[in-house]
Amino acid sequence: MVKIAVEGRGSAPSIYSMECDTLIRLNSEEIESLMDESVTKGTGGWQSLWNALRHNFDKASGQIKLTAEFRARIFQYYHNYGTGGWQTRTKRVFKRELPHLFLA
């Protein structure tokens, strides 16, 4: 079944997903990159997404739960905004498990 992951607004299209929630086990380097609080100075869109991702991380199991919305937002921010620290950090954390999100 196709679900709306992110509802479009104005000229931004809706993003759809066929996948439900995904549990990903992160390794120690990925966890370190995800939990580094020095990268979220400010309250912009990707900073709020990064903080939400942190809150979905279970330290006891080393797993993060990614909803279809989280995956869509990661894709949007990675592909629709300029290059920089966000893209590098995101790839560092999620490329091993979600390589398709980072293809051009």
Stockholm file with secondary structure:
# STOCKHOLM 1.0

chainA/1-104         MVKIAVEGRGSAPSIYSMECDTLIRLNSEEIESLMDESVTKGTGGWQSLWNALRHNFDKASGQIKLTAEFRARIFQYYHNYGTGGWQTRTKRVFKRELPHLFLA
#=GR chainA/1-104 SS CCEEEECCBTTBCCEEESCCCEEEECCHHHHHHHHCGGGCCSCSHHHHHHHHHHHTEETTTTEEEECHHHHHHHHHHHHHSCSSHHHHHHHHHHTTTCGGGGCC
#=GC SS_cons         CCEEEECCBTTBCCEEESCCCEEEECCHHHHHHHHCGGGCCSCSHHHHHHHHHHHTEETTTTEEEECHHHHHHHHHHHHHSCSSHHHHHHHHHHTTTCGGGGCC
//
